[in-house]
Amino acid sequence: MIKKPVMIQNNMEMEDRPVAHLVQEASQYASQVYIEMDNKKINAKSIMGMMSLRLQKGREVVLIAEGQDELEAIAGVEGFLAAGN
């Protein structure tokens, strides 16, 4: 299992599209992928779960991945969240 704190640089507030893209990114990996914020641990592959987190640019979250491709999963989701737009 890998845990990594990440600062959100991506503008997540444009309707629901960025959240859908985040879920698509997380869903590419076989590993379990979670995002932890404000004492909530949510499955990053769940669109409803991710929408409930209210992710915002400038907030810090913890990425958690466990499985056969956990390194790639962390790198992919971190890359999405850290991409400023």
C-alpha positions as a Markdown table, in Angstrom:
| # | Residue | x | y | z |
|---|---|---|---|---|
| 1 | Met | 0.0 | 0.0 | 0.0 |
| 2 | Ile | 1.2 | 3.5 | -0.9 |
| 3 | Lys | 0.0 | 6.7 | 0.7 |
| 4 | Lys | 1.0 | 10.1 | -0.7 |
| 5 | Pro | -0.2 | 13.6 | 0.1 |
| 6 | Val | -0.9 | 15.7 | -3.0 |
| 7 | Met | -1.9 | 19.4 | -3.4 |
| 8 | Ile | -4.7 | 19.8 | -5.9 |
| 9 | Gln | -3.6 | 22.1 | -8.7 |
| 10 | Asn | -6.2 | 21.1 | -11.2 |
| 11 | Asn | -9.3 | 23.4 | -11.4 |
| 12 | Met | -11.9 | 20.9 | -10.1 |
| 13 | Glu | -14.8 | 23.3 | -10.0 |
| 14 | Met | -15.9 | 23.4 | -13.6 |
| 15 | Glu | -19.2 | 21.5 | -13.4 |
| 16 | Asp | -18.6 | 17.7 | -13.0 |
| 17 | Arg | -16.3 | 17.1 | -15.9 |
| 18 | Pro | -13.0 | 17.2 | -14.0 |
| 19 | Val | -14.3 | 14.7 | -11.5 |
| 20 | Ala | -15.5 | 12.4 | -14.3 |
| 21 | His | -12.0 | 12.6 | -15.8 |
| 22 | Leu | -10.4 | 11.8 | -12.4 |
| 23 | Val | -12.6 | 8.7 | -12.0 |
| 24 | Gln | -11.6 | 7.6 | -15.6 |
| 25 | Glu | -8.0 | 8.0 | -14.7 |
| 26 | Ala | -8.3 | 6.0 | -11.5 |
| 27 | Ser | -10.4 | 3.3 | -13.2 |
| 28 | Gln | -7.5 | 2.5 | -15.6 |
| 29 | Tyr | -5.7 | 0.7 | -12.8 |
| 30 | Ala | -6.2 | -2.7 | -11.3 |
| 31 | Ser | -5.2 | -1.4 | -7.9 |
| 32 | Gln | -7.7 | -0.1 | -5.4 |
| 33 | Val | -7.4 | 3.7 | -5.4 |
| 34 | Tyr | -8.7 | 6.0 | -2.7 |
| 35 | Ile | -8.6 | 9.7 | -2.0 |
| 36 | Glu | -8.7 | 10.7 | 1.6 |
| 37 | Met | -9.8 | 14.2 | 2.7 |
| 38 | Asp | -11.4 | 15.6 | 5.9 |
| 39 | Asn | -11.4 | 12.2 | 7.5 |
| 40 | Lys | -13.2 | 10.7 | 4.6 |
| 41 | Lys | -11.7 | 7.9 | 2.5 |
| 42 | Ile | -13.5 | 7.6 | -0.8 |
| 43 | Asn | -13.0 | 5.1 | -3.7 |
| 44 | Ala | -11.5 | 7.2 | -6.5 |
| 45 | Lys | -13.3 | 5.0 | -9.1 |
| 46 | Ser | -16.7 | 6.0 | -7.8 |
| 47 | Ile | -18.2 | 9.1 | -9.5 |
| 48 | Met | -20.7 | 9.6 | -6.7 |
| 49 | Gly | -18.1 | 9.2 | -4.1 |
| 50 | Met | -15.7 | 11.7 | -5.7 |
| 51 | Met | -18.5 | 14.2 | -6.2 |
| 52 | Ser | -19.2 | 14.0 | -2.5 |
| 53 | Leu | -15.7 | 15.1 | -1.6 |
| 54 | Arg | -16.0 | 18.6 | -3.1 |
| 55 | Leu | -12.4 | 18.6 | -4.4 |
| 56 | Gln | -11.0 | 22.2 | -4.8 |
| 57 | Lys | -7.8 | 23.7 | -6.2 |
| 58 | Gly | -5.4 | 24.4 | -3.4 |
| 59 | Arg | -6.6 | 21.6 | -1.0 |
| 60 | Glu | -4.4 | 18.8 | 0.1 |
| 61 | Val | -5.6 | 15.2 | -0.2 |
| 62 | Val | -4.0 | 11.9 | 0.5 |
| 63 | Leu | -3.8 | 9.4 | -2.4 |
| 64 | Ile | -3.9 | 5.7 | -1.4 |
| 65 | Ala | -3.3 | 2.8 | -3.7 |
| 66 | Glu | -3.0 | -0.9 | -3.1 |
| 67 | Gly | -2.5 | -3.6 | -5.7 |
| 68 | Gln | -0.4 | -4.8 | -8.5 |
| 69 | Asp | 0.0 | -1.5 | -10.2 |
| 70 | Glu | -0.2 | 0.8 | -7.2 |
| 71 | Leu | 2.9 | 2.9 | -8.2 |
| 72 | Glu | 1.4 | 3.6 | -11.6 |
| 73 | Ala | -2.0 | 4.4 | -10.1 |
| 74 | Ile | -0.5 | 6.9 | -7.6 |
| 75 | Ala | 1.5 | 8.5 | -10.4 |
| 76 | Gly | -1.4 | 8.7 | -12.8 |
| 77 | Val | -3.9 | 10.2 | -10.3 |
| 78 | Glu | -1.3 | 12.5 | -8.9 |
| 79 | Gly | -0.5 | 13.7 | -12.4 |
| 80 | Phe | -4.1 | 14.5 | -13.0 |
| 81 | Leu | -4.6 | 16.4 | -9.7 |
| 82 | Ala | -1.3 | 18.3 | -10.0 |
| 83 | Ala | -1.9 | 19.4 | -13.6 |
| 84 | Gly | -2.7 | 23.1 | -13.3 |
| 85 | Asn | -5.3 | 24.4 | -15.7 |
